[in-house]
Amino acid sequence: MRNEEARQIDAELRSIAAQRQQLLAREARLLVRAEELELWRHYGCATFLEYLERFCDLSPRTAKEHLRVARALRLLPIMRAEFEAHRIVYSTVRELTRIAMPETEGHWLLHVAGMSPREIEDEVSGRKKGDTPTDPKDPDRTVKLVLEVRASTYAQFLEARTRYADERGERLSDDELVLAMCRPSADEDIAKAPHQMAIATCRSCAKSYQVGGGREVEVSVATVERARCDSQFLGDVESDVTPRATSSVSPRMRRRIIMRDHFTCRVPGCRSQRHLDVHHVVFQSKRGSHKPSNLITLCSGHHQQLHEGQLAVSGQAPHALAFTWRDDPHRTSTRDRGLLACPLGTEQTDAISRDELARVIQAVLDAPRRPHEPVPTGHERSSPHPEHSGRDG
């Protein structure tokens, strides 16, 4: 009798699961079309997320995830066809749309065939958009952090997130926000290095691990090199000999650089005055010196972006720096208080008349710019060098 009841329940549960997959596939098609029609405007909602929360019982976080998957499926015809034919489930689609591109989706579908949702999640973790199954993973992969806090604490968390975003001039990811909160307080001595190098490197495989809370967590080369920019070196933690602690930037020099840069990140548009690092414009691995002209102040977020190759900086500090974003090469900003960037292709001069200055300023204001591109504020004496944006700070 129990066996018969178990079979019936099993059949019903599987039927419900199949119906759920059909509904999710249909929902993905409808979400894309609803967004094109701006459906929320017809029902008194300010945003699509408000509509989905009010009428479709989807929390903002869940709604964002469903929208992300629906938008990605528009560009992945093979995956969309497999999903709509119910040959793959939503959990597979959710994970693969994080990394798959039209040219790689077929490879990924073959690679994960027969895997469980957890196995697929592990395969995707540490990958970036466009990677194939044979590409190496980023060891500094993301992990899920779940916390339970009081409502009053949550309100303070939201306020802190807004404050940090205002300082950076952009919304911070969960990882960037938690990292910022874990850094030392801005009230501490600015001469003190923000990192103590307690990173152990395996002598056989050369992998690096950050030690914390009794655990070793593998970290990327970019993370290690960013720490080396502005750290106190504790030496080999496995050695029987205790070496003297040394700093990559002396406390006196660190205080001098941060004061020179007005206690703020040097990236144009960033107002962050917390969690500041001192960075070598020409990397130490490229024989960059510790001279003040080669040292600038960066917030921890932009410092990490630079070592991950998303941002490049060149020139000399403090008045002749050029910043370029790798995802948008046309978005180049300068830091040059002595000269004005000339957009007309004319020769640069150290002296400029008032009439010429007025003409150049007007030309800058009248020149067409990409959306959100700031008006140039400095003189671009040199173009950013690609070698200054690698992972070996």
PALO-941814 format. One record per residue (C-alpha): x negated, y, z. Coordinates in Angstrom, 3 decimals. Each point is the difference from the previous one (the first is absolute). Layout:
! residues N
@c1 X, c2 Y, c3 Z
...
END
This chain:
! residues 393
@c1 0.000, c2 0.000, c3 0.000
@c1 -2.781, c2 2.408, c3 0.927
@c1 -1.887, c2 -0.833, c3 -3.192
@c1 3.045, c2 0.816, c3 -2.083
@c1 0.523, c2 3.303, c3 1.813
@c1 -3.687, c2 0.862, c3 -0.429
@c1 0.234, c2 -0.611, c3 -3.756
@c1 3.063, c2 2.217, c3 -0.239
@c1 -1.639, c2 2.833, c3 1.915
@c1 -3.148, c2 -0.354, c3 -2.073
@c1 1.999, c2 0.204, c3 -3.240
@c1 1.898, c2 3.056, c3 1.209
@c1 -3.128, c2 1.816, c3 1.183
@c1 -1.734, c2 -0.630, c3 -3.332
@c1 3.078, c2 1.247, c3 -1.812
@c1 -0.017, c2 3.209, c3 2.059
@c1 -3.718, c2 0.437, c3 -0.741
@c1 0.623, c2 -0.419, c3 -3.727
@c1 2.832, c2 2.537, c3 0.102
@c1 -2.252, c2 2.404, c3 1.890
@c1 -2.647, c2 -0.256, c3 -2.728
@c1 2.632, c2 0.672, c3 -2.662
@c1 1.215, c2 3.065, c3 1.879
@c1 -3.547, c2 1.340, c3 0.468
@c1 -0.707, c2 -0.378, c3 -3.715
@c1 3.228, c2 1.809, c3 -0.831
@c1 -0.760, c2 2.675, c3 2.599
@c1 -3.397, c2 0.677, c3 -1.596
@c1 1.637, c2 0.708, c3 -3.376
@c1 2.638, c2 2.239, c3 1.556
@c1 -2.474, c2 1.971, c3 2.108
@c1 -1.985, c2 1.037, c3 -3.066
@c1 3.126, c2 1.114, c3 -1.843
@c1 1.406, c2 1.772, c3 3.079
@c1 -3.226, c2 1.949, c3 0.338
@c1 0.149, c2 1.042, c3 -3.657
@c1 3.585, c2 1.214, c3 0.495
@c1 -0.865, c2 1.745, c3 3.286
@c1 2.908, c2 -1.862, c3 1.513
@c1 -0.422, c2 1.524, c3 3.463
@c1 0.968, c2 3.464, c3 -1.253
@c1 3.502, c2 -1.252, c3 -0.816
@c1 0.603, c2 -1.070, c3 3.599
@c1 -1.203, c2 2.975, c3 2.011
@c1 -3.480, c2 -1.323, c3 0.820
@c1 -3.209, c2 2.004, c3 -0.211
@c1 -2.211, c2 -2.959, c3 -0.921
@c1 0.270, c2 -3.527, c3 -1.327
@c1 -1.296, c2 -1.324, c3 3.336
@c1 2.823, c2 1.752, c3 1.841
@c1 2.525, c2 -1.607, c3 -2.360
@c1 -1.502, c2 -3.472, c3 0.487
@c1 0.008, c2 0.366, c3 3.764
@c1 3.532, c2 1.381, c3 0.219
@c1 1.794, c2 -2.203, c3 -2.535
@c1 -2.234, c2 -3.064, c3 -0.494
@c1 -1.168, c2 -0.652, c3 3.560
@c1 -3.695, c2 0.223, c3 -0.915
@c1 -2.409, c2 1.650, c3 2.414
@c1 -2.338, c2 2.577, c3 -1.594
@c1 -2.979, c2 -2.376, c3 0.229
@c1 1.924, c2 -2.903, c3 -1.572
@c1 1.505, c2 2.292, c3 -2.636
@c1 -3.450, c2 1.286, c3 -0.989
@c1 -1.251, c2 -3.556, c3 -0.396
@c1 2.982, c2 -1.048, c3 -2.127
@c1 -0.463, c2 3.072, c3 -2.175
@c1 -3.706, c2 -0.687, c3 -0.406
@c1 0.690, c2 -3.552, c3 -1.170
@c1 2.783, c2 1.115, c3 -2.359
@c1 -2.206, c2 2.668, c3 -1.606
@c1 -2.920, c2 -2.409, c3 -0.378
@c1 2.158, c2 -2.634, c3 -1.711
@c1 0.769, c2 2.451, c3 -2.804
@c1 -3.658, c2 -0.262, c3 -1.054
@c1 -0.385, c2 -3.764, c3 0.535
@c1 2.169, c2 -1.784, c3 -2.590
@c1 -1.171, c2 -3.546, c3 0.733
@c1 0.549, c2 0.311, c3 3.725
@c1 3.357, c2 1.689, c3 -0.512
@c1 1.157, c2 -2.817, c3 -2.296
@c1 -1.172, c2 -2.684, c3 2.444
@c1 1.731, c2 1.765, c3 2.894
@c1 3.279, c2 0.483, c3 -1.831
@c1 -0.094, c2 -3.648, c3 -1.098
@c1 -0.461, c2 -0.956, c3 3.692
@c1 -3.254, c2 -1.837, c3 -0.658
@c1 -1.848, c2 2.139, c3 2.560
@c1 1.338, c2 1.444, c3 3.258
@c1 0.080, c2 3.560, c3 1.253
@c1 -2.840, c2 -0.486, c3 2.494
@c1 -2.286, c2 -1.002, c3 -2.890
@c1 1.089, c2 3.015, c3 -2.024
@c1 -0.438, c2 2.331, c3 2.976
@c1 -3.620, c2 -1.058, c3 0.530
@c1 -1.096, c2 -0.278, c3 -3.636
@c1 1.407, c2 3.400, c3 -0.984
@c1 -2.538, c2 1.565, c3 2.367
@c1 -2.903, c2 -1.017, c3 -2.247
@c1 1.284, c2 -1.348, c3 -3.328
@c1 -0.262, c2 1.923, c3 -3.266
@c1 1.544, c2 -0.954, c3 -3.372
@c1 -3.340, c2 -1.496, c3 -1.067
@c1 -0.473, c2 -1.990, c3 3.238
@c1 3.508, c2 -1.072, c3 1.032
@c1 -0.201, c2 -3.277, c3 -1.947
@c1 -3.251, c2 -0.962, c3 1.704
@c1 1.458, c2 0.703, c3 3.427
@c1 3.208, c2 -1.947, c3 -0.625
@c1 -2.023, c2 -3.054, c3 -1.015
@c1 -2.381, c2 0.441, c3 2.936
@c1 2.693, c2 0.133, c3 2.722
@c1 2.227, c2 -2.728, c3 -1.438
@c1 0.877, c2 -2.399, c3 2.801
@c1 -1.347, c2 2.240, c3 2.776
@c1 2.023, c2 0.896, c3 3.055
@c1 0.893, c2 3.666, c3 0.680
@c1 -2.692, c2 0.201, c3 2.702
@c1 -2.644, c2 -1.432, c3 -2.361
@c1 0.963, c2 2.530, c3 -2.677
@c1 -0.223, c2 2.807, c3 2.558
@c1 -3.532, c2 -1.117, c3 0.899
@c1 -0.971, c2 -0.137, c3 -3.684
@c1 1.252, c2 3.551, c3 -0.609
@c1 -1.532, c2 1.446, c3 3.165
@c1 -3.281, c2 1.741, c3 -0.691
@c1 0.766, c2 0.456, c3 -3.713
@c1 0.626, c2 3.215, c3 -1.859
@c1 2.255, c2 0.823, c3 -2.940
@c1 -1.267, c2 -1.626, c3 -3.179
@c1 -2.119, c2 -2.699, c3 1.670
@c1 0.119, c2 -3.539, c3 -1.358
@c1 0.047, c2 -3.139, c3 2.171
@c1 -3.729, c2 -0.493, c3 -0.650
@c1 -1.025, c2 3.502, c3 1.115
@c1 -1.612, c2 0.220, c3 3.463
@c1 2.106, c2 1.217, c3 2.902
@c1 -0.666, c2 3.128, c3 2.015
@c1 -1.102, c2 -1.353, c3 3.391
@c1 1.482, c2 3.019, c3 1.795
@c1 3.529, c2 -1.135, c3 -0.791
@c1 3.136, c2 1.403, c3 1.568
@c1 1.767, c2 -1.751, c3 2.858
@c1 3.465, c2 0.544, c3 1.400
@c1 0.208, c2 1.835, c3 3.317
@c1 3.293, c2 -0.189, c3 1.903
@c1 0.542, c2 2.095, c3 3.143
@c1 2.964, c2 0.444, c3 2.318
@c1 0.157, c2 3.418, c3 1.656
@c1 2.556, c2 2.152, c3 1.828
@c1 2.135, c2 2.420, c3 -1.990
@c1 -1.802, c2 2.955, c3 1.593
@c1 -3.369, c2 -1.480, c3 -1.026
@c1 1.278, c2 -0.535, c3 -3.538
@c1 1.022, c2 3.658, c3 -0.183
@c1 -3.526, c2 1.023, c3 1.006
@c1 -1.403, c2 -2.411, c3 -2.604
@c1 2.058, c2 1.673, c3 -2.735
@c1 -1.141, c2 3.417, c3 1.189
@c1 -3.638, c2 -1.150, c3 -0.064
@c1 0.398, c2 -1.377, c3 -3.530
@c1 1.360, c2 3.360, c3 -1.181
@c1 -2.833, c2 1.854, c3 1.722
@c1 -2.688, c2 -2.167, c3 -1.563
@c1 1.664, c2 0.308, c3 -3.422
@c1 0.082, c2 3.784, c3 0.315
@c1 -3.710, c2 0.028, c3 0.781
@c1 -0.910, c2 -2.233, c3 -2.921
@c1 2.396, c2 1.712, c3 -2.391
@c1 1.518, c2 -3.341, c3 -1.018
@c1 1.973, c2 -2.862, c3 1.518
@c1 -2.186, c2 -2.549, c3 1.752
@c1 0.385, c2 -3.722, c3 -0.518
@c1 0.590, c2 -2.209, c3 3.046
@c1 -3.660, c2 -1.039, c3 -0.082
@c1 -1.270, c2 3.595, c3 -0.176
@c1 2.285, c2 1.094, c3 2.842
@c1 -1.002, c2 -2.800, c3 2.380
@c1 -3.674, c2 0.538, c3 -0.843
@c1 0.333, c2 3.717, c3 0.764
@c1 1.683, c2 -0.729, c3 3.320
@c1 -2.752, c2 -2.453, c3 0.967
@c1 -2.779, c2 2.499, c3 -0.563
@c1 -1.488, c2 1.968, c3 2.938
@c1 1.780, c2 3.141, c3 1.126
@c1 -0.909, c2 3.304, c3 -1.641
@c1 -0.694, c2 1.350, c3 3.485
@c1 -3.067, c2 -2.190, c3 0.339
@c1 -3.499, c2 1.299, c3 -0.667
@c1 -0.340, c2 0.619, c3 -3.733
@c1 -3.662, c2 -0.963, c3 0.207
@c1 0.969, c2 -3.594, c3 0.803
@c1 0.083, c2 -2.373, c3 -2.964
@c1 3.509, c2 -1.390, c3 -0.643
@c1 -1.295, c2 -3.549, c3 -0.513
@c1 -2.162, c2 -2.361, c3 1.967
@c1 -1.274, c2 -2.648, c3 -2.361
@c1 1.124, c2 -3.202, c3 1.687
@c1 0.320, c2 -1.749, c3 -3.341
@c1 -1.578, c2 -3.446, c3 -0.280
@c1 -1.206, c2 -1.194, c3 -3.408
@c1 -0.339, c2 -3.720, c3 -0.606
@c1 -3.548, c2 -0.812, c3 -1.065
@c1 1.103, c2 -2.850, c3 -2.268
@c1 3.018, c2 1.439, c3 -1.856
@c1 -0.682, c2 3.747, c3 0.500
@c1 3.619, c2 0.618, c3 1.012
@c1 0.577, c2 2.753, c3 2.547
@c1 2.311, c2 -0.229, c3 2.989
@c1 1.271, c2 2.726, c3 2.288
@c1 0.128, c2 -1.043, c3 3.639
@c1 2.982, c2 1.127, c3 2.069
@c1 2.243, c2 -1.416, c3 2.694
@c1 -1.928, c2 -3.250, c3 0.120
@c1 0.502, c2 -0.661, c3 -3.697
@c1 -2.088, c2 0.262, c3 -3.138
@c1 1.849, c2 1.527, c3 -2.952
@c1 -1.599, c2 -0.070, c3 -3.445
@c1 -0.349, c2 3.490, c3 -1.506
@c1 -0.852, c2 1.293, c3 -3.468
@c1 -3.294, c2 1.432, c3 -1.178
@c1 1.675, c2 3.431, c3 -0.302
@c1 1.010, c2 -0.092, c3 3.664
@c1 -3.517, c2 -0.910, c3 1.112
@c1 -1.627, c2 2.672, c3 -2.158
@c1 2.457, c2 2.667, c3 1.191
@c1 -0.917, c2 -0.819, c3 3.585
@c1 -3.705, c2 0.183, c3 -0.814
@c1 0.442, c2 3.567, c3 -1.233
@c1 0.629, c2 1.277, c3 3.508
@c1 -0.783, c2 -2.599, c3 2.645
@c1 -2.017, c2 -0.855, c3 3.019
@c1 -1.909, c2 -3.177, c3 -0.820
@c1 -0.143, c2 -2.508, c3 2.835
@c1 -2.323, c2 -2.352, c3 -1.874
@c1 0.342, c2 -3.761, c3 -0.358
@c1 2.543, c2 -1.088, c3 2.606
@c1 -1.280, c2 -3.581, c3 -0.226
@c1 -3.641, c2 0.856, c3 0.626
@c1 -1.790, c2 -0.759, c3 3.281
@c1 -1.684, c2 3.410, c3 -0.211
@c1 2.132, c2 3.052, c3 0.783
@c1 -1.032, c2 2.767, c3 -2.401
@c1 0.471, c2 3.686, c3 0.612
@c1 3.286, c2 1.387, c3 -1.334
@c1 -0.481, c2 2.326, c3 -2.976
@c1 2.374, c2 2.277, c3 -1.915
@c1 0.330, c2 0.392, c3 -3.754
@c1 0.657, c2 3.715, c3 0.616
@c1 -1.484, c2 1.538, c3 3.117
@c1 2.439, c2 1.483, c3 2.549
@c1 -1.472, c2 3.451, c3 -0.559
@c1 0.375, c2 -0.255, c3 -3.786
@c1 3.525, c2 -1.401, c3 0.290
@c1 1.098, c2 2.892, c3 2.176
@c1 -1.592, c2 2.459, c3 -2.428
@c1 1.689, c2 -1.477, c3 -3.104
@c1 3.476, c2 -0.175, c3 1.538
@c1 -0.258, c2 3.566, c3 1.311
@c1 -1.238, c2 1.205, c3 -3.396
@c1 3.012, c2 -1.638, c3 -1.663
@c1 2.363, c2 1.723, c3 2.481
@c1 1.022, c2 -3.226, c3 1.774
@c1 2.048, c2 -1.207, c3 -2.981
@c1 -0.170, c2 -2.467, c3 -2.872
@c1 -1.655, c2 1.489, c3 -3.097
@c1 2.319, c2 -1.639, c3 -2.535
@c1 2.056, c2 2.804, c3 -1.606
@c1 3.526, c2 0.047, c3 1.376
@c1 -0.822, c2 -2.105, c3 3.070
@c1 0.485, c2 1.777, c3 3.320
@c1 -0.922, c2 -2.893, c3 2.256
@c1 -1.985, c2 1.070, c3 3.049
@c1 0.064, c2 -3.392, c3 1.674
@c1 -2.034, c2 -3.175, c3 -0.483
@c1 -2.808, c2 1.674, c3 -1.927
@c1 -2.989, c2 -1.805, c3 -1.521
@c1 -3.233, c2 1.365, c3 -1.440
@c1 -0.601, c2 -1.328, c3 -3.522
@c1 -3.080, c2 -0.026, c3 -2.242
@c1 0.880, c2 1.512, c3 -3.401
@c1 -2.867, c2 -1.915, c3 -1.588
@c1 0.255, c2 -3.385, c3 1.661
@c1 -2.793, c2 -1.173, c3 2.249
@c1 -0.386, c2 -3.069, c3 -2.206
@c1 -0.713, c2 2.443, c3 -2.859
@c1 -2.701, c2 1.598, c3 2.179
@c1 2.266, c2 2.805, c3 1.104
@c1 -1.535, c2 2.144, c3 2.685
@c1 1.280, c2 1.124, c3 3.401
@c1 -0.344, c2 3.660, c3 -0.981
@c1 3.022, c2 2.233, c3 0.708
@c1 0.433, c2 0.591, c3 -3.747
@c1 0.678, c2 -3.742, c3 -0.401
@c1 2.390, c2 -0.317, c3 2.963
@c1 3.691, c2 0.874, c3 0.061
@c1 2.900, c2 -0.500, c3 2.394
@c1 2.794, c2 -2.367, c3 -1.061
@c1 3.021, c2 -1.345, c3 1.843
@c1 -0.029, c2 -3.753, c3 0.478
@c1 2.717, c2 -0.504, c3 -2.632
@c1 -1.788, c2 1.832, c3 -2.801
@c1 -3.324, c2 -1.504, c3 1.090
@c1 1.439, c2 -3.488, c3 -0.464
@c1 1.477, c2 0.974, c3 -3.389
@c1 -3.394, c2 1.253, c3 -1.127
@c1 -1.786, c2 -3.225, c3 0.898
@c1 2.758, c2 -2.024, c3 -1.664
@c1 -0.592, c2 1.898, c3 -3.243
@c1 3.285, c2 1.915, c3 -0.053
@c1 -1.728, c2 3.352, c3 0.544
@c1 -3.345, c2 1.415, c3 -1.164
@c1 -1.975, c2 2.999, c3 1.217
@c1 -3.074, c2 1.656, c3 -1.472
@c1 -1.993, c2 3.188, c3 0.375
@c1 -1.569, c2 1.636, c3 3.007
@c1 1.572, c2 0.924, c3 3.305
@c1 1.537, c2 2.211, c3 1.085
@c1 0.767, c2 2.302, c3 -2.947
@c1 -0.417, c2 -2.076, c3 -3.177
@c1 2.015, c2 -3.190, c3 0.351
@c1 2.202, c2 -1.634, c3 -2.630
@c1 2.646, c2 -2.629, c3 0.858
@c1 1.529, c2 -2.349, c3 -2.575
@c1 2.742, c2 -2.596, c3 0.487
@c1 -0.577, c2 -3.219, c3 -1.932
@c1 3.687, c2 -0.635, c3 -0.696
@c1 0.263, c2 3.473, c3 -1.546
@c1 -3.330, c2 1.195, c3 -1.505
@c1 1.616, c2 3.306, c3 -1.007
@c1 0.674, c2 0.806, c3 3.651
@c1 -3.326, c2 1.587, c3 0.881
@c1 -0.333, c2 2.550, c3 2.781
@c1 -3.015, c2 1.991, c3 1.055
@c1 -1.326, c2 1.535, c3 3.197
@c1 -2.079, c2 3.033, c3 -0.928
@c1 0.404, c2 3.199, c3 1.971
@c1 -2.742, c2 1.842, c3 -1.837
@c1 1.270, c2 -0.208, c3 -3.587
@c1 3.309, c2 -0.321, c3 -1.783
@c1 0.725, c2 -2.876, c3 -2.368
@c1 0.235, c2 1.291, c3 -3.571
@c1 2.686, c2 -1.793, c3 -2.067
@c1 -0.877, c2 1.703, c3 -3.272
@c1 -3.219, c2 -1.846, c3 -0.800
@c1 -2.106, c2 3.144, c3 0.269
@c1 -3.498, c2 0.018, c3 1.415
@c1 -0.262, c2 0.139, c3 3.768
@c1 -1.558, c2 3.044, c3 1.576
@c1 -0.867, c2 0.828, c3 3.575
@c1 1.344, c2 3.540, c3 -0.382
@c1 3.435, c2 0.829, c3 -1.345
@c1 1.742, c2 3.322, c3 -0.395
@c1 3.344, c2 0.803, c3 1.581
@c1 1.755, c2 0.089, c3 -3.397
@c1 -1.506, c2 -3.350, c3 -0.983
@c1 0.949, c2 -1.461, c3 3.347
@c1 3.605, c2 1.146, c3 -0.439
@c1 0.075, c2 -1.470, c3 -3.525
@c1 -1.325, c2 -3.366, c3 1.158
@c1 2.468, c2 -0.176, c3 2.891
@c1 2.914, c2 0.759, c3 -2.333
@c1 -1.226, c2 -2.616, c3 -2.464
@c1 -0.091, c2 -2.613, c3 2.781
@c1 3.547, c2 0.853, c3 1.030
@c1 1.276, c2 -0.059, c3 -3.587
@c1 -1.778, c2 -3.202, c3 -1.020
@c1 2.254, c2 -3.097, c3 -0.233
@c1 -0.664, c2 -2.459, c3 2.789
@c1 1.051, c2 -3.521, c3 0.776
@c1 2.732, c2 -0.380, c3 2.652
@c1 -1.297, c2 0.522, c3 3.544
@c1 -3.449, c2 1.032, c3 -1.287
@c1 -1.411, c2 2.809, c3 2.150
@c1 -1.328, c2 3.214, c3 -1.451
@c1 -3.804, c2 -0.325, c3 -0.244
@c1 -1.684, c2 1.812, c3 2.844
@c1 -3.672, c2 -0.568, c3 -0.708
@c1 -2.618, c2 -0.228, c3 -2.659
@c1 -0.556, c2 -3.455, c3 -1.498
@c1 -3.729, c2 -0.005, c3 -0.406
@c1 -0.168, c2 -3.692, c3 -0.752
@c1 2.395, c2 -2.780, c3 -0.829
@c1 0.541, c2 -2.715, c3 2.611
@c1 -2.466, c2 -2.852, c3 -0.297
@c1 1.599, c2 -3.463, c3 -0.161
@c1 -2.794, c2 -1.477, c3 2.065
@c1 1.055, c2 2.160, c3 2.952
@c1 3.319, c2 -1.765, c3 0.414
@c1 -1.050, c2 -3.590, c3 0.392
@c1 0.222, c2 -2.287, c3 2.977
@c1 -3.537, c2 0.398, c3 1.259
@c1 0.152, c2 3.276, c3 1.987
END
